[in-house]
Amino acid sequence: MASKVEEEIRRLSVELRFLEQTAEAIRSRSNMVNAVITDLTYADMTLEGLEKEKENSELLVPIGGNSYIKAKLDNPDKVIVGIGAGVSVEKTLQEAKEIVKKRLENLEKTRTSLQQQFAQVAERINEDRGKFEELAAKLRKGKTPKNV
Amino acid sequence: MSEEISKLPPQVQERLLRLQQLQQTLQSVLAQKQQVELELTEIEQASSELQKLADNTVIYRAIGSLLVKAEKAKVTADLNERKELLNMRTTVLGKQEERLRGQLKDLQAKLQQDLSPVSPS
């Protein structure tokens, strides 16, 4: 009887470790996705704002470290959009806005799916922890009378 | 746990250590493979985007934090070259993975044999 319980406890602890690792992996992917969403939202806001600007408007371009350089808007309708692998393509403002919007939509879907996966794993972890506690208590009870 | 391990015969201890090392190496190979595969996917996506564009589209290539104007044909050729290189790397890493998995399996079987008389019946 005790060995069966012990075996189940061992199985649960291995499963729990695996589930916790999975949860951690999902969390780190979620963080990455959230960071990209923030970045793209920022790009979306910039493009929206740029639409209202005229040629030769004065701009301050961020260069990092909360520092800026002065620039003039040469062509408000031309935007350079990265397509990955270090390659960027010139697009019209409208095209760029659509690309950003589409990427945001896809990322929102990924975020929702990750949230669902995380909830499932978290539920399973809770169930397993409950079972684990129950069995551990059973094991303790079973062992105490022998020691007395 | 480590106390329990130190009670095992030296040969078994060595095998356990080797098992851990193999597992770590496998993890690192898998991580490298994943990284290469990610880059490959990105290159494939960028290549297919490039193909859709007209030849005279203005294209830029990232050099560090700078974007430098480039020609479509040159960028496409560069991407294909990189893709070939990465494909070769994936093959090599795949072979390494296969070999490591084989070694791990053998070692695990040996360890199971080593440990079976020790475990409480």
HADDOCK unambig.tbl for C-alpha pairs under 7 A between the chains (distance, minus, plus):
assign (segid A and resid 83 and name CA) (segid B and resid 46 and name CA) 5.45 0.50 0.50
assign (segid A and resid 84 and name CA) (segid B and resid 42 and name CA) 5.85 0.50 0.50
assign (segid A and resid 84 and name CA) (segid B and resid 43 and name CA) 6.93 0.50 0.50
assign (segid A and resid 84 and name CA) (segid B and resid 46 and name CA) 5.53 0.50 0.50
assign (segid A and resid 85 and name CA) (segid B and resid 42 and name CA) 5.82 0.50 0.50
assign (segid A and resid 85 and name CA) (segid B and resid 43 and name CA) 5.37 0.50 0.50
assign (segid A and resid 85 and name CA) (segid B and resid 46 and name CA) 6.39 0.50 0.50
assign (segid A and resid 86 and name CA) (segid B and resid 61 and name CA) 5.77 0.50 0.50
assign (segid A and resid 86 and name CA) (segid B and resid 62 and name CA) 4.90 0.50 0.50
assign (segid A and resid 87 and name CA) (segid B and resid 60 and name CA) 5.89 0.50 0.50
assign (segid A and resid 87 and name CA) (segid B and resid 61 and name CA) 4.79 0.50 0.50
assign (segid A and resid 87 and name CA) (segid B and resid 62 and name CA) 6.27 0.50 0.50
assign (segid A and resid 88 and name CA) (segid B and resid 59 and name CA) 5.79 0.50 0.50
assign (segid A and resid 88 and name CA) (segid B and resid 60 and name CA) 4.91 0.50 0.50
assign (segid A and resid 88 and name CA) (segid B and resid 61 and name CA) 6.17 0.50 0.50
assign (segid A and resid 89 and name CA) (segid B and resid 58 and name CA) 6.15 0.50 0.50
assign (segid A and resid 89 and name CA) (segid B and resid 59 and name CA) 4.57 0.50 0.50
assign (segid A and resid 89 and name CA) (segid B and resid 60 and name CA) 6.09 0.50 0.50
assign (segid A and resid 90 and name CA) (segid B and resid 58 and name CA) 5.43 0.50 0.50
assign (segid A and resid 90 and name CA) (segid B and resid 59 and name CA) 6.17 0.50 0.50
